[in-house]
Amino acid sequence: MQKNTQSAERHINMLIDWFSQSSVGVLLLDSTLQCVANNPCAAELIWERIQADKSDGLPQDFVQALRPHLEPLTQDSSHQHATYMQLEQPDQPSMLLKIECSIVHPDAMEQGLFFITLRNASKNAHLARKLKLFKNAVENTGSAVVITNANGEIEYANTRFSDMTGYNLSEIKGKSTSLLRSNMTPEATYTELWNTIRHQKKWHGTLLNKRKDGSTYWSLQNISPIHDELGNITNFVSVSEDISQIKAHDQQLEKMAYYDPLTDLGNRRNFRRTLDQYLHSPSHTGPHTLLLLDLDHFKQINDTMGHEAGDALLNTIANRLCYCVSDNASVFRLGGDEFTIIFQDLHERDAIINSVNELLTLLAQPVQIGFHDVRITVSIGITLIGVDSQDASDLLRNADLAMYHAKQLGRNTFAFYETYMDEKAQHILSIEHDLRNALASNQLSLAYQPQVNAQDGRISAIEALLRWQHPTRGAIPPDDFIPYAEETGAIIPIGRWVLLEACNAAKQLQAEGLPHLKVCVNLSARQFDHPDLIEHIKEALATSGLAPHWLELEITESMLMRDMQYAIDTLNRIKMMGISLAIDDFGTGYSSLSHLKKMPVDLLKVDRSFLHDIPKDKDNIAITSTIIAMARQLGLSVVAEGVETKEQMRFLQDIDCTLMQGFLFSRPIDFETFKAHYKACPFHCRVCLEYNACSIRQDADAEGLLN
Ligand SMILES: Nc1nc2c(ncn2[C@@H]2O[C@@H]3COP(=O)(O)O[C@H]4[C@@H](O)[C@H](n5cnc6c(=O)[nH]c(N)nc65)O[C@@H]4COP(=O)(O)O[C@H]3[C@H]2O)c(=O)[nH]1
C-alpha cells in the first residue's frame, strides 16, 4: 500500500514537473477538493494575484464556483469539462479564467485526482472585443475598405465597397484588384502606386476606376502595406472614397474659369496658363509661334445684324480655326473678336506663312447666317515664343502690335512682330499723353475751308477743320491724332470745344456785317454716340448766339450703318433743331442710296478719291455722275470734295454738282486770313488769284453780281 502511495506521489510530481515552465496553470485536487499539487503558474493565478496564503488551501469562493463543474466528472471519468470563471482581484480589474477539468488516476489511484488547467482568458477576450470593435468600424465606415494579400488578391471588402462598385465580396474574393481598372488612369500612376507600397510606404492618389456595370468613378485612394514581425508584407489595406461628384464640380468650376462659354475654346486665363507652361516647362522644347487674330469690321456686323448673328459668326470662326489647325496647336478666344493660336514647335518662317495663309483662305469663305452670306476677314499678328520674348505679357503685346500693323496694311493679312513696332507704339502712347494737355494749353485751333456754289462761285459755307500745333513735334495732321482722341475719349471735350469755336466764328462773320455763311463741323463716331451730344450742340448755339440753320454737322457713312435706328433717331433730333446734316466721305462706306432715303440728311459730300484723275478716269466720271444724279433724285445737295483743277471744276459744273470744296478754291486757312479774303471777295473761289482768270467771276461780273 505504501509502495502504491509513493508511486502515485512520484507520478504526481512528474506531472507537475512537466508543467513547471508552462504558461498554463495546473492544479491537482483530491476528491475533497484539497490541492494536492500545483505548478508555479497556477500559484500565481490562484494565490498570488489575490494575495492569499497558500497554506490556507484554495480560496473558498473558488472552490464553491468550481464544485458544480467537477461533480459530473465523478459520474463519468472519461468526461472533460470546460468553463469560465471571473476572479476578483484587489485593486485590479477582475480576471477571466478559462478552466478545463478532467480526472486522472496517477498510478492507478482508486479515487483519482481532478486535473485542472487554468488560463488567463482576459487578454484573449480583450483582443476579441477589440477585433469585433474594429470589424464593426470597418464594416460601417463611410469609406470603401479592401484588404488584399501581398499579391493584390482581394481577401476582404466592406459593404461600402460593394455599394460603390456593385461587387459583393463573394464574387471578388481571391480576384485581383485590377478588375476595377478602367484603363483610363495613366499606366504611370499604377507604376508609381506599386513602387510606393512595395517599398513599405503609403500611397495616396486618385484613380479613375470602373464599377461592375462598366460605369466609371473617381476614387481617392489611400493604400497601406501591412507586414508581419519579420517585416514581410502580408497584406495591403485600401481605403477609398468616391469623389466623382467633387471631380465633376471641380471640372465645372474649371470650365467656368478657363473656358469661353460661347465657343467652348480656352479663354484668356487659359491662354495665359498655357503660354506660361510653354515658356517655363522644359518638356516644351520650342520655339513655338503665337498668333493673335482679330476679325476685320466685326463690330459693324454686330451692330447691323444684331448680337445673335455676331455670336453665330464667332462660333463659326472658332470651329474653322479648330478645323484648320493640327493637333500641335491650341486655339483660344481672348474675348470679343480676338482669338489666339499657339503652334507648338513651329518656328520656320515659311512653314508659319503656309499655315497662316491656309487660315486666311478658310476664314475668308462666306459664312451663312440666317438668310445672309456674310464675308469676314481677319488680321493676324505673329510673334515667336521664346525668341521675340520670354515674357507672356510682352509676347501678347508683340502679337498685338503686329496685328495692328496687319490692319494698317489693309486687313485680311498678317504681319510678323518686328522691334521697330515698339518704337511706333511708344510714339502713339506719347501722342495720346500729349493730347490730354493739348486743349488746356491752347495748342488746338480751327482752320476754315470754303465751299463754293458750283454755278456762281459764291461761298456758301465754311468747313471747320481741327489743327494741333504740338510744342515739339510741330503741326500734327488731324488724321494722325483724331483716331487716338477717339480711342481715349479725348474727342468728347475736344469736339465740344470745336462746336463752340466754329459757331463763334460763323457768328462773328455775321456780326462784322459779312454775308452769312454756314459753318460745317465734323462729328466723330464717339461724339455721335455720346449721350451729351444734343446738349453740347445746344450749348454751342446758345453761347455763340448762332441761329441753328447756320450750322451743318457732318457724319460719316460708317457711323450711320452701325446702328441704323439709333442713327435715324439722333439725326431726327438734330434735324428738329433746324440744323442741316451732311454725309461725309460718301461712297467709301457701306451705305446705299436706298438706306439714305430713311435718313433725314440734306447733303452728300462725295469723297475726294472719286475726283482723282477726272476727266481722264472714266470709272470715276461714271461714279461721280451717278452719285450726283441719284442724290438729286432724292432731293439732296452734293458737295464735291478735293477739287484741285479747273478741269475737275468744269466737269462738276457740267453735271450740276451743287457745291465744290478743294485746294483750287482755298486750302484750309486760319480764321483771320479767311475773314480778310472773304471781305475782299465774297466769290472767294481763288481761281482769280491763282490763275488770274476766273470764268465764274467774269460771268458774275457780267451779271452785275459783283457790284
Ligand atoms: N488732297 C486734297 N485734300 C483736300 C482738298 N480739299 C480739302 N482737303 C482736305 O480734305 C479734308 C476734308 O475734311 P474731311 O473729309 O472731313 O476729313 C477730315 C475729318 O474727317 C477729320 N477732321 C478734321 N477736323 C475735325 C474735327 O474737328 N472733328 C472731327 N471729328 N474730325 C475732324 O480729319 C480729316 C482730315 O482733315 P484735314 O487733314 O484737314 O483734311 C481736310 C482737307 O484739308 C484737296 O483739294 N485736295
The ligand as a Tripos MOL2 file, in Angstrom:
@<TRIPOS>MOLECULE
LIG
   46    52     1     0     0
SMALL
NO_CHARGES

@<TRIPOS>ATOM
      1 N1         -5.7360  116.3530 -101.2270 N.pl3     1 LIG1
      2 C1         -6.6590  117.2450 -101.0160 C.ar      1 LIG1
      3 N2         -7.1890  117.3740  -99.7990 N.ar      1 LIG1
      4 C2         -8.1430  118.3160  -99.6310 C.ar      1 LIG1
      5 C3         -8.5650  119.1470 -100.6530 C.ar      1 LIG1
      6 N3         -9.5040  119.9590 -100.1590 N.ar      1 LIG1
      7 C4         -9.6750  119.6500  -98.8500 C.ar      1 LIG1
      8 N4         -8.8290  118.6460  -98.4980 N.ar      1 LIG1
      9 C5         -8.6850  118.0080  -97.2050 C.3       1 LIG1
     10 O1         -9.7370  117.1110  -97.0700 O.3       1 LIG1
     11 C6        -10.1400  117.0280  -95.7240 C.3       1 LIG1
     12 C7        -11.5710  117.3160  -95.6660 C.3       1 LIG1
     13 O2        -12.0820  117.0130  -94.4750 O.3       1 LIG1
     14 P1        -12.7870  115.6390  -94.0900 P.3       1 LIG1
     15 O3        -13.0560  114.8280  -95.3070 O.co2     1 LIG1
     16 O4        -13.9440  115.9680  -93.2380 O.co2     1 LIG1
     17 O5        -11.6840  114.8480  -93.2910 O.3       1 LIG1
     18 C8        -11.2530  115.3620  -92.0440 C.3       1 LIG1
     19 C9        -12.1200  114.9410  -90.9200 C.3       1 LIG1
     20 O6        -12.5640  113.6500  -91.1340 O.3       1 LIG1
     21 C10       -11.1290  114.9510  -89.7980 C.3       1 LIG1
     22 N5        -11.3360  116.1590  -89.0090 N.ar      1 LIG1
     23 C11       -10.8430  117.3930  -89.1930 C.ar      1 LIG1
     24 N6        -11.2990  118.2440  -88.2590 N.ar      1 LIG1
     25 C12       -12.1270  117.5260  -87.4530 C.ar      1 LIG1
     26 C13       -12.8880  117.8530  -86.2920 C.ar      1 LIG1
     27 O7        -12.9670  118.9910  -85.8070 O.2       1 LIG1
     28 N7        -13.6050  116.8320  -85.7370 N.ar      1 LIG1
     29 C14       -13.5620  115.5850  -86.2600 C.ar      1 LIG1
     30 N8        -14.2520  114.6490  -85.6560 N.pl3     1 LIG1
     31 N9        -12.8700  115.2540  -87.3450 N.ar      1 LIG1
     32 C15       -12.1520  116.2240  -87.9420 C.ar      1 LIG1
     33 O8         -9.8270  114.9110  -90.2800 O.3       1 LIG1
     34 C16        -9.9230  114.7430  -91.6850 C.3       1 LIG1
     35 C17        -8.7540  115.3600  -92.3490 C.3       1 LIG1
     36 O9         -8.7710  116.7150  -92.2200 O.3       1 LIG1
     37 P2         -7.7200  117.6050  -92.9870 P.3       1 LIG1
     38 O10        -6.3710  116.9970  -92.8740 O.co2     1 LIG1
     39 O11        -7.9340  118.9830  -92.5430 O.co2     1 LIG1
     40 O12        -8.1680  117.4000  -94.4670 O.3       1 LIG1
     41 C18        -9.3000  118.0650  -94.9740 C.3       1 LIG1
     42 C19        -8.8560  118.9740  -96.0860 C.3       1 LIG1
     43 O13        -7.6390  119.6290  -95.8310 O.3       1 LIG1
     44 C20        -7.9850  118.9930 -101.9470 C.ar      1 LIG1
     45 O14        -8.3130  119.6840 -102.9120 O.2       1 LIG1
     46 N10        -7.0520  118.0310 -102.0740 N.ar      1 LIG1
@<TRIPOS>BOND
     1     1     2 1
     2     2     3 ar
     3     2    46 ar
     4     3     4 ar
     5     4     5 ar
     6     4     8 ar
     7     5     6 ar
     8     5    44 ar
     9     6     7 ar
    10     7     8 ar
    11     8     9 1
    12     9    10 1
    13     9    42 1
    14    10    11 1
    15    11    12 1
    16    11    41 1
    17    12    13 1
    18    13    14 1
    19    14    15 2
    20    14    16 1
    21    14    17 1
    22    17    18 1
    23    18    19 1
    24    18    34 1
    25    19    20 1
    26    19    21 1
    27    21    22 1
    28    21    33 1
    29    22    23 ar
    30    22    32 ar
    31    23    24 ar
    32    24    25 ar
    33    25    26 ar
    34    25    32 ar
    35    26    27 2
    36    26    28 ar
    37    28    29 ar
    38    29    30 1
    39    29    31 ar
    40    31    32 ar
    41    33    34 1
    42    34    35 1
    43    35    36 1
    44    36    37 1
    45    37    38 2
    46    37    39 1
    47    37    40 1
    48    40    41 1
    49    41    42 1
    50    42    43 1
    51    44    45 2
    52    44    46 ar
@<TRIPOS>SUBSTRUCTURE
     1 LIG1         1 GROUP 0 **** ****
